[in-house]
Amino acid sequence: MEFFQISFAKVYLLAADLGEIVVDEGVDISVAMVDEIHQCFNAIFSGSFSLLVNKRNSYSTELEALIKFGTHTGIDKIAVFAPNKLAKLSADFAADIPSSEQLNILVFTSREEALAWLTQ
C-alpha cells in the first residue's frame, strides 16, 4: 500500500479518491501542521476525495487547527475511526464544532464500517 510520510503522520492512498491518515502517538497538531497535511493532500489528490481519520493513536489537536483542517476544499467525506471510548469522545467533539457542521463527517467504532460508508 502506497503511503506518504509527513512530519507527524502517514497518509495512506487507499484509492485514487480515498486516503487514510494515521497521526503519530503523542502529537499535538498545530495550525502549521494542518498546512502541511493540506499540502500533502494537494500533492496526492487531483480532485475531490474522501478521508478516513484513523484515531488508533492518542494525539491532541489545537482548536484553531481543528477548525482549519475542515477548510480543505477537496474533502468530500470524512469518516473517523475511533477504536476506544476516549478516541470516540474526542472525535464526537471535533465533529460537533461549527466548522465541521459543513462537512459530511461521521464517527465509527469499526474501521470496516467507516470504509464501507466512505465508498458507498
C-alpha positions in Angstrom: 0.0 0.0 0.0 1.4 3.4 -1.0 1.8 5.9 1.8 3.2 9.4 2.2 5.2 10.3 5.3 4.8 13.8 6.7 6.5 15.1 9.9 3.7 13.9 12.3 1.7 11.3 10.4 1.3 8.9 7.5 -1.2 9.3 4.7 -2.1 6.1 3.0 -3.5 6.1 -0.5 -6.4 3.5 -0.4 -7.8 4.5 -3.8 -7.5 7.4 -6.3 -10.0 9.4 -4.3 -9.6 7.8 -0.8 -7.0 8.4 1.8 -6.3 7.3 5.4 -4.4 9.5 7.8 -2.7 8.0 10.9 -1.2 10.6 13.3 1.8 9.6 15.3 1.3 8.8 19.0 1.5 11.8 21.4 1.4 14.6 18.7 -0.2 18.0 19.4 -1.4 19.1 16.0 -0.9 22.8 15.3 -2.2 25.1 12.5 1.2 24.8 10.8 0.8 21.0 10.8 -2.6 21.4 9.2 -1.0 23.4 6.5 1.5 20.5 6.0 -1.3 17.9 5.7 -3.2 20.2 3.3 -0.1 20.4 1.1 0.2 16.6 1.2 -3.5 16.2 0.2 -2.9 18.6 -2.7 0.1 16.5 -3.9 -1.8 13.2 -3.7 -5.3 14.0 -4.9 -6.2 15.7 -8.1 -9.9 16.2 -7.4 -12.3 15.7 -4.5 -11.5 12.8 -2.1 -12.8 11.1 1.0 -10.7 10.6 4.1 -10.5 8.1 6.9 -9.1 9.6 10.0 -7.7 6.7 12.0 -7.5 7.5 15.7 -5.7 4.3 16.8 -3.0 6.5 18.3 -3.6 9.1 21.0 -3.0 12.7 20.0 -4.4 16.2 20.5 -5.4 19.0 18.2 -5.4 22.7 18.9 -8.9 24.1 18.3 -7.7 26.5 15.6 -6.0 23.6 13.8 -9.2 21.5 14.1 -11.2 24.4 12.6 -8.7 24.8 9.7 -8.5 21.1 8.9 -12.1 21.1 7.6 -11.5 24.0 5.3 -9.7 22.0 2.6 -12.0 22.3 -0.4 -11.2 18.9 -1.8 -12.6 16.9 1.1 -15.8 15.2 0.1 -16.5 13.0 3.2 -14.6 12.2 6.4 -15.1 9.0 8.4 -13.3 8.9 11.8 -12.4 5.5 13.1 -12.4 5.8 16.9 -11.4 2.4 18.4 -11.9 3.2 22.0 -14.1 5.4 24.3 -11.5 8.3 24.6 -11.0 8.4 20.9 -14.7 8.4 20.3 -15.3 11.2 22.8 -12.6 13.3 21.1 -13.9 12.5 17.6 -17.5 13.4 18.6 -16.3 16.7 20.0 -14.4 17.5 16.8 -17.4 16.6 14.6 -19.6 19.0 16.6 -17.5 22.1 16.2 -19.2 24.7 13.9 -16.7 24.4 11.0 -17.3 20.6 11.0 -21.1 21.1 10.5 -20.4 22.0 6.9 -18.6 18.7 6.3 -20.0 15.3 5.7 -18.4 13.6 8.7 -19.3 10.6 10.7 -17.6 8.7 13.6 -17.4 4.9 13.6 -16.1 2.4 16.1 -15.4 -0.1 13.3 -12.8 0.7 10.6 -14.6 -1.6 8.1 -17.9 0.2 8.6 -16.1 3.6 8.2 -14.5 2.4 4.9 -17.9 1.0 3.7 -19.6 4.4 4.3 -16.8 6.2 2.5 -17.0 4.0 -0.6 -20.8 3.8 -0.9 
